[in-house]
Amino acid sequence: MPSKIPVQLPSGYMEFFSSLESWQNEQQIKLQAAVDVEKAEEPQRKIAKHRRPLIITTGLQIDPVLYRQVLDDLLVFLIKQRPDIASNLEIIQKEVPDFNFPVLIARLIEQDMDYLEQLAHSLKISPELFIFALDHAIRPFLRVYAAHYQADILEHTYQNWDLPTICPICGSRSHFSRLRAEDGRRFMFCDRCFIEWETRYLECVHCGNDEPGKINYISVENDTSNQLYTCEKCRGYLKTYDERPSGLPTDLFLANIQTIYLDLLAEEKGYSNHNNDWSNK
């Protein structure tokens, strides 16, 4: 990742997300022995046949007691990291014993935002903060599940999945990709379950446009590895980390967060990541 970026991020911004990622990595390691994943046979065929994320067709059983423990630990972590919003986090802590965890887990896996927002409003809690806490508590479980399928997914090309921006494992929407150093092939990255899947290099991941001259990329000074691919047909954009200039990989989770300036640049130029154009419903 480049050491210089063209904007000043808020103080402690990257440090917080770096600490959050470390916390989730620790939780994932602890959960590997506790979460039983019965791996589906021929996952690529299931994904292609149903055109649905694998976790929706196979299901993932998460022990409600175990999830509550992880959520409790996360809230303690967040209160320590973000004392400025501790009072709001403590409201969530107070409500935790009354949650219907089996239903809550199912809604999180399905990404039923309407349900989660309505629940937050009924508890008089900020929906953004509420969903952030609940979702980041389930991410270590999703990463344990997804890790079983990463090798299978990488063995097959984009032809097995025709929804390039949607994670074929957990169904989250991706706004970030990398170009592999050795061959320039593009892989989308899911920051929710950490899976990667291949997509075509010169094709808009939003509308499929591959007309010559209609796909362009933008980079900024002192930041040759992080690029903005744009489509003149649907006015969509995709942030990309190109490994080729440095020859080195990067932490894609942090790179996506650090490059918020590319999102601002894209929006300023009239491009969209089409985040609201798709739903899991």
Summary of the structure (lengths in Angstrom):
residues: 281
radius of gyration: 19.2
end to end distance: 35.7
largest distance: 56.8
contacts: 822
relative contact order: 0.13
helix: 47%
strand: 13%
